[in-house]
Amino acid sequence: MHTNTLQKHIGSATLSFGKPLFYGAVALAGVAVIVYMFFIASITSNIVARKAYEKDQKSLQSEISGLELSYLSKIQSLDESAALAVGLSHPKEVYFASRESKVGFLTEAN
């Protein structure tokens, strides 16, 4: 009879700890799934944003290359007659600029 009572107490103790432990494990698994889904969504959105950035960067690089090509073609077409046509002229007097050094060197004392 003593063992039968002991078995009932062990059985009720097992049931009293088993359900909260099971529900806790299910809740922990649910939280882990939610966190996993958050990380997967974050990684996916970062990949999509990076692809869009790379596409935009390629289009801008293409536009820059076209502008560089037009610049180089315009530089090659410049000559003296084109400069005179836009109003530039030869200078009448040429001025040169020079700068005196403000740093003096020490001379040897006698």
Sequence and secondary structure as in RCSB ss.txt:
>XXXX:A:sequence
MHTNTLQKHIGSATLSFGKPLFYGAVALAGVAVIVYMFFIASITSNIVARKAYEKDQKSLQSEISGLELSYLSKI
QSLDESAALAVGLSHPKEVYFASRESKVGFLTEAN
>XXXX:A:secstr
 HHHHHHHHHHHHHHHHHHHHHHHHHHHHHHHHHHHHHHHHHHHHHHHHHHHHHHHHHHHHHHHHHHHHHHHHHH
HH  HHHHHHTT    SS                 
